[in-house]
Amino acid sequence: MIKPKFSEDQIVPASVASKTLGTVRRKAKQAPQFISENNKIESVILDYHQYEDLIVRLHKLEDDLFYQEVLRRIEDADSGKTKPIPLKDSMSKKEYEAYQKMDPDDIPDSELFED
């Protein structure tokens, strides 16, 4: 795992951070601030836009990994490496019956596709 790199001026003892939260928040707009307790980093204060960017990127990476795995499994099945499992066999009888009763037109296209 690659650990984040930061400078000493980004480390703030918890006791100082609690007394100077406004200053710590202002500094966090420029660079993350690492809150320490007993010489160990315990928390990080980020600018909201940095946090939002991290979350968006994380979700995109998770989606990308999911679709890569799906494609790998399809390729394995197509090449004969693995045997496909019928949908019916991957669900309980109750789940499969509910699936068969579903009307695909009940879900509007706007919920199926991103803009």
C-alpha positions in Angstrom: 0.0 0.0 0.0 1.3 3.4 -0.9 1.1 5.7 2.1 0.4 9.4 1.6 3.3 11.8 1.8 3.0 15.1 3.7 5.2 17.7 5.4 5.6 18.4 9.0 3.6 21.6 8.8 0.5 19.6 7.8 0.6 17.7 11.1 -1.4 19.3 13.9 -1.6 17.8 17.4 -5.3 17.2 18.4 -5.0 19.6 21.4 -3.9 22.4 19.0 -6.5 21.5 16.4 -9.3 21.7 18.9 -8.2 25.2 19.9 -7.5 26.5 16.4 -10.1 24.7 14.2 -10.6 27.8 12.0 -6.9 28.0 11.2 -6.8 24.2 10.5 -9.8 24.5 8.2 -8.3 27.4 6.2 -5.0 25.4 5.8 -7.0 22.4 4.7 -8.2 24.3 1.7 -4.5 24.4 0.5 -3.4 20.9 1.7 -4.9 18.2 3.9 -4.2 18.6 7.6 -3.3 15.5 9.6 -4.5 15.5 13.2 -2.2 13.5 15.5 -2.8 12.0 18.9 0.1 10.6 20.9 2.4 11.0 17.8 0.1 9.0 15.6 -2.1 10.3 12.8 -5.7 9.8 13.8 -7.7 12.1 11.4 -7.4 14.1 8.3 -9.2 17.4 7.5 -9.7 17.9 3.8 -11.3 20.7 1.8 -14.7 19.5 0.8 -13.9 19.7 -3.0 -10.9 17.4 -2.4 -13.1 15.0 -0.5 -15.8 15.1 -3.2 -13.2 14.4 -5.9 -11.8 11.4 -4.0 -15.3 9.9 -3.5 -16.2 10.4 -7.2 -12.9 8.9 -8.3 -13.2 6.0 -5.9 -16.7 5.1 -7.2 -15.5 5.3 -10.8 -12.6 3.0 -10.0 -15.0 0.5 -8.3 -17.3 0.6 -11.3 -14.4 0.1 -13.6 -13.1 -2.9 -11.6 -16.6 -4.4 -11.6 -17.0 -4.2 -15.3 -13.5 -5.5 -15.9 -14.4 -8.6 -13.8 -17.6 -9.0 -15.7 -15.8 -8.9 -19.0 -13.2 -11.3 -17.8 -15.9 -13.8 -16.7 -17.6 -13.4 -20.1 -14.3 -14.0 -21.9 -13.6 -17.1 -19.8 -17.1 -18.5 -20.5 -16.8 -17.7 -24.3 -13.4 -19.4 -24.5 -14.6 -22.5 -22.6 -12.4 -21.8 -19.6 -15.4 -21.8 -17.3 -18.9 -23.1 -17.7 -21.7 -20.4 -17.6 -24.2 -20.8 -14.8 -27.8 -20.4 -15.9 -29.6 -17.5 -14.2 -32.2 -19.9 -12.8 -29.5 -21.9 -11.0 -28.0 -18.8 -9.4 -31.3 -17.7 -7.7 -33.6 -19.3 -5.2 -36.9 -20.6 -6.6 -38.7 -17.6 -5.0 -36.2 -15.1 -6.4 -36.5 -16.6 -9.9 -40.3 -16.5 -9.9 -40.2 -12.9 -8.8 -37.7 -12.2 -11.6 -39.9 -13.9 -14.2 -42.9 -11.7 -13.1 -41.0 -8.5 -13.5 -42.1 -6.1 -16.3 -39.0 -4.5 -17.9 -41.1 -1.5 -18.8 -41.7 -0.7 -15.2 -38.3 0.9 -14.9 -38.0 4.1 -17.0 -35.0 4.5 -19.2 -33.9 7.5 -17.2 -33.2 5.2 -14.3 -31.4 2.7 -16.4 -29.0 5.0 -18.2 -26.8 7.9 -17.1 -27.2 11.3 -18.8 
